[in-house]
Amino acid sequence: METKTLTLDCKDYDMSLMQVLAGNHDENLDVLSQAFHVPVLLRGHQVKVLEVKPEDEAAILEVLNKALDIIDERLELSTADMKYLCSLAKSGQLSQFSAANLKPVARTKTGRPIYPRTAGQARLTGAFEDSDIVFAVGAAGTGKTYLAVAWAVQQLKKENIERIVLTRPAVEAGESLGFLPGDMKEKVDPYLRPLYDALYDMLGQETVDRYLERGVIEIAPLAFMRGRTLNKAVVILDEAQNATKAQMKMFLTRMGQQCRMIVTGDVTQIDLIRRQDSGLVQAADLLKDIDGISVIRLTESDVVRHPLVAKIIAAYASVE
């Protein structure tokens, strides 16, 4: 197949901004290179893309131009930004992207903005705004739990809600809470480590501990949700693939006034005795067409951990 070399001339940008485009050790250009399987070089004020297939030419140029738009808007460009642009290009959605409209989902304690990194993550964060109940179904590393917590904290900071409730089933490869040492918090905490990590990023440990003491943030096993009505809260059910059908129905019917629910889980990692008993599998299918409920399915293309994680997920999926 005939290929060509693309040259993008950025003569209006000084060398410091060209370095922003390239990234540390050319890591932004490496993202583009890996996404389209082409060599990418920075030569002064020019970006050269070699061995470009005709069907990829327009998408590559659009990625580079949108990357420059982000630099114009923010004077920075992260590898996450570049991965997001490439993801949009691959899914044919890049033409709808506007750097001016790229708003952070939240900000960390240090002020670092958190943006969606993939097209799937953008759909997910959009669903948080538009739907009262969101199911985020996807493999490890797709950012579903982190983004859910980040968005919930942002709602708390804006005073749109009065508290955040975090819960998950106490199931881990057949182990039950009763056999674990310590009080209830000590029993549950190890299961909720990813939620704590996200909370600490958003608020800092001192603030999280204070909010836990005051009940602004509440953490409890799923079984403790029975009989409650949750008002003015964002309620996150994590690892929901391990909720039974009865538990899932119980959880969803706890919803009160001014309440948002986010249900996250990975249906390839079900620890229940029979995988088909997962309440997440049933609910995501049963409720997907109801107004006010969104089901967002994330794939290996939404994985934002090490690039090998996406390949591992795809390899396991091919034999299941």
Secondary structure, 3 states (H helix, E strand, C coil): CCCEEEEEECCCCCHHHHHHHHCHHHHHHHHHHHHHCCCEEEECCEEEEEEECHHHHHHHHHHHHHHHHHHHHHCCCCHHHHHHHHHHHHCCCHHHCCHHHCCCCEECCCCCEECCCCHHHHHHHHHHHHCCEEEEECCCCCCHHHHHHHHHHHHHHCCCCCEEEEEECCCECCECHHHCCCCHHHHHHHHHHHHHHHHHHHHCHHHHHHHHHHCCEEEEEHHHHCCCCECCEEEEECCHHHCEHHHHHHHHCCECCCEEEEEEECCCCCCCCCHHHEHHHHHHHHCCCCCCEEEEECCHHHCCCCHHHHHHHHHHHCCC
